[in-house]
Amino acid sequence: MGGDIIKTLIFNGSPRANGDTTFLISELVSKLKGEVRIVNTYKSKIEPCSDCRYCWEKAGCCIDDEMQSVYKDIIKCDNIVIASPVYFSELTGSLLNVLSRLQCFYANRRFLGIQQIIKEKTGALILCGGGDGEPDKAEETGITLLKMIRARHIKTIFSLKTDTLSAKNDVKAINDIAGLADILNRYL
Ligand SMILES: Cc1cc2nc3c(=O)[nH]c(=O)nc-3n(C[C@H](O)[C@H](O)[C@H](O)COP(=O)(O)O)c2cc1C
């Protein structure tokens, strides 16, 4: 990510390449202006946080993997979207593994007084559930994670009951995605 155009970073926590979450992300990306990076947590080579406490004493994270470039984009980007199927009323384990690496931003602030993220961001969530979803816990976790990276949560888009109505046929969710894209494109 570079230049002055608006930048959106999207975390996709679904394992399904043609699934509900991935469909809604594609809809969003088709309407977004500016640069977009999608981090697919099931495909990326990103270790979970090991609580080694490097970040209590030094800036950043010592695990040398793909997350290092994601950190740079988190710092630079304007918008962050966390998208996930609901698993047992939570975000998927794979997504939580990757996003556990956000802990270094918190520890750097708390123990070193270092604020790595200067630019505040706009944040949104996309959650898909097969049943009623009971997505409150997943939404709460998503909001907590957005806060860690200074992303102000403005909207959660739900596509629930996908067992009987897939996201591709969920007209309300598709319209909501269009509305979200308008907000995220606001400065262009
Ligand atoms: C391990 C597992 C746990 C799940 N738990 C829930 C749940 O708690 N609530 C719910 O509504 N759907 C649950 N589902 C269904 C998925 O959320 C649903 O099928 C979703 O649309 C899949 O999204 P995707 O196609 O983007 O992967 C679960 C599915 C799996 C595989």
The ligand as a MOL file (V3000), in Angstrom:
LIG
                    3D

  0  0  0     0  0            999 V3000
M  V30 BEGIN CTAB
M  V30 COUNTS 31 33 0 0 0
M  V30 BEGIN ATOM
M  V30 1 C -17.2370 -25.1070 13.2390 0
M  V30 2 C -18.4870 -24.3260 12.8650 0
M  V30 3 C -19.1770 -23.6460 13.8440 0
M  V30 4 C -20.3140 -22.8930 13.5120 0
M  V30 5 N -20.9770 -22.2000 14.4840 0
M  V30 6 C -22.0480 -21.4360 14.1500 0
M  V30 7 C -22.7250 -20.6470 15.1350 0
M  V30 8 O -22.3690 -20.6280 16.3160 0
M  V30 9 N -23.7880 -19.9070 14.7440 0
M  V30 10 C -24.2190 -19.9010 13.4420 0
M  V30 11 O -25.1970 -19.2180 13.1310 0
M  V30 12 N -23.5780 -20.6100 12.4650 0
M  V30 13 C -22.5110 -21.3730 12.7970 0
M  V30 14 N -21.8360 -22.0710 11.8130 0
M  V30 15 C -22.2740 -21.9450 10.4020 0
M  V30 16 C -21.4520 -20.9020 9.6080 0
M  V30 17 O -21.3200 -19.6990 10.3430 0
M  V30 18 C -22.1850 -20.5830 8.2940 0
M  V30 19 O -22.3060 -21.7230 7.5150 0
M  V30 20 C -21.4980 -19.4730 7.5190 0
M  V30 21 O -22.3970 -18.9440 6.5760 0
M  V30 22 C -20.2540 -19.9530 6.8080 0
M  V30 23 O -19.6220 -18.8450 6.2310 0
M  V30 24 P -18.5600 -18.9910 5.0470 0
M  V30 25 O -19.2580 -19.6270 3.9020 0
M  V30 26 O -18.1520 -17.5980 4.7730 0
M  V30 27 O -17.4080 -19.7940 5.5760 0
M  V30 28 C -20.7270 -22.8440 12.1450 0
M  V30 29 C -20.0220 -23.5610 11.1700 0
M  V30 30 C -18.9070 -24.2890 11.5220 0
M  V30 31 C -18.1460 -25.0200 10.4270 0
M  V30 END ATOM
M  V30 BEGIN BOND
M  V30 1 1 1 2
M  V30 2 1 2 3
M  V30 3 2 2 30
M  V30 4 2 3 4
M  V30 5 1 4 5
M  V30 6 1 4 28
M  V30 7 2 5 6
M  V30 8 1 6 7
M  V30 9 1 6 13
M  V30 10 2 7 8
M  V30 11 1 7 9
M  V30 12 1 9 10
M  V30 13 2 10 11
M  V30 14 1 10 12
M  V30 15 2 12 13
M  V30 16 1 13 14
M  V30 17 1 14 15
M  V30 18 1 14 28
M  V30 19 1 15 16
M  V30 20 1 16 17
M  V30 21 1 16 18
M  V30 22 1 18 19
M  V30 23 1 18 20
M  V30 24 1 20 21
M  V30 25 1 20 22
M  V30 26 1 22 23
M  V30 27 1 23 24
M  V30 28 2 24 25
M  V30 29 1 24 26
M  V30 30 1 24 27
M  V30 31 2 28 29
M  V30 32 1 29 30
M  V30 33 1 30 31
M  V30 END BOND
M  V30 END CTAB
M  END
